[in-house]
Amino acid sequence: MGTLIAIGAGIAVFGAVGAGIGIGIATGKASEAVARQPEADGKIRNILILGCALAEATAIYCFVIALMIIVMLK
């Protein structure tokens, strides 16, 4: 049973990988956008920060679920 708990928690944390990839792609696209239109720097930065915050929230939810799996099923 302990092995299955560890596997379940590991699978739950895979959502953080998606968040990391999403933040990387968003940062790259924001850099390209600023390079094309430097005058839109402020708007692009605000949108990027909002998107990164939402992606990080997803990663935190995955981490919390992994902890809940470990604690509740022990």
KADA-V302391 format. One record per residue. N is the residue number from 1. OMEGA is omega in degrees with one decimal (999 if undefined). Layout:
N&OMEGA  N&OMEGA
//
This chain:
1&-179.9  2&178.9  3&179.2  4&177.1  5&179.3  6&178.8  7&178.3  8&178.5  9&177.9  10&178.2  11&179.5  12&-178.1  13&178.6  14&175.4  15&178.1  16&176.4  17&177.3  18&178.0  19&178.4  20&177.7  21&179.6  22&179.0  23&178.0  24&178.9  25&-179.6  26&179.5  27&177.6  28&179.3  29&177.4  30&177.2  31&177.5  32&-179.3  33&178.6  34&178.3  35&179.8  36&-177.7  37&-178.2  38&-179.1  39&179.2  40&-175.0  41&-177.2  42&179.9  43&-179.1  44&-179.8  45&-179.8  46&179.5  47&179.2  48&-179.7  49&177.8  50&179.3  51&178.9  52&178.7  53&178.4  54&178.1  55&178.1  56&177.3  57&176.8  58&179.1  59&179.0  60&176.8  61&178.5  62&178.4  63&179.6  64&178.5  65&177.4  66&177.6  67&178.9  68&178.1  69&-178.0  70&-174.0  71&-173.2  72&-175.9  73&179.7  74&999
//
